[in-house]
Amino acid sequence: MSAITSNNIANSSGITDENISFSKTWCEKQVIKGFSSICYYGTLTYTTSRCSNCGFTSETVKIIKYGTKLSRITLTKSANLPTYLFLKKQRFYCEGCHTTLLSPHHLH
């Protein structure tokens, strides 16, 4: 049996964003809103080159990693159970406009 990798998990869950990696505890059943559900756990991170708020590039102002934000994203049902992706999205701070921004995800 082959080792479980982020690529295998992405293929089985239908997630195609290459910037999402999965933790060792990548999937478990949990009760959410009173229903037994399948939950995937991943992290989305990358290096940004431009502030989406002010448009400055990382060459002109400092854009730094600024923690993460946990999001619960509803996926299509799997094995007739509600399925969710708990995704830690990388936050960034732009010193040019003093705002924070999140990593965008592309799940389709």
N, C-alpha and C positions, 0 to 999 in steps of 0.2 A: 504494500500500500504506500502511495506517495505521501510526502509531507504536505500538510495543509499550508498553502501560501495565500498571500493577499489576492493573487490572480485567480486562484481556485474559488475563493470566497466571493470575489467580484462576479465571476461567471455564474455561480450558483444563485446569487441574489439579484442579478441583473444590473449591478452597479458598474458603470463604465468609466467613471472619472479616475484617471491615472494618479491623481494627487491624493486619493483616499487610501490610507493603509489601515489594516485591521490589527487589533491587539490580540494577545494570547487568548483572552476570554472573548472571542469574537461573536459568539452566538449562544443564546440561552432562552428558555421559556420563562415568561414573567406574566403576572396578572396585571393588566392595564385596563382601567375603566371597567373593571369587573369581568374581563374576558381573558382567557389564556391566550397569550400572544407570543410570537417569535420575535426576538430582538437581536439585531446586529449592532456591534459596537465598532466604531472606526474614528479615525482622525484625519482631518483635511488640513494640509499645510503646503505652502509653496512660498516662493520669494516673489514679492510684488515689485514692479518697476515703475508704477504710476499710482498716485492717489486718485481714487474714483470721485472724491469730493471736489478737490481744487484743480486737479489735472497736473500738478507738479510731478516731475519724474524724480526717481531716487538719486539721480545725478545732481539735481539742484537743491533738494531738501532731504533731510534725514527721515526715512520711513522705517520704523523699528517694529519688531515683533512685540506684542503687547498682551500676552496671555491667550486664553481660548474661551469660547462660548459653546455650551452644550445645546444642541438642537435635536428635537425629535421629529423625524421625517417619516411620513406614512408611505409605505411601499405597497405594492399589490399583494393580495393574500397569497400565502404559501401553505400548502397542506390544509387549505380551507380555514386557516387561522389568520387573524390580523397580524401584519408584519410591519415592524418599525426599524428604522436606522437611527441609533443614537450617535450623533456625529459631533465630535469636538472640532469646531471651526477655529482656525488661527485668526486672531485679531491683530491689527496693525495700528500704529499711532503715527500720524503725519505731523511733523514739527512745523510744517509750513502753514497749515490751517488749523492746527490743534484739534483735530477730530480723529475718531477711531473708525476703522473700516474692517469688514469681515471678508474672509476668503469666500469667493463665490463657488458654488458646486454645480456640477453638470451631471445629473443622474440619468439622463435619457440617452 
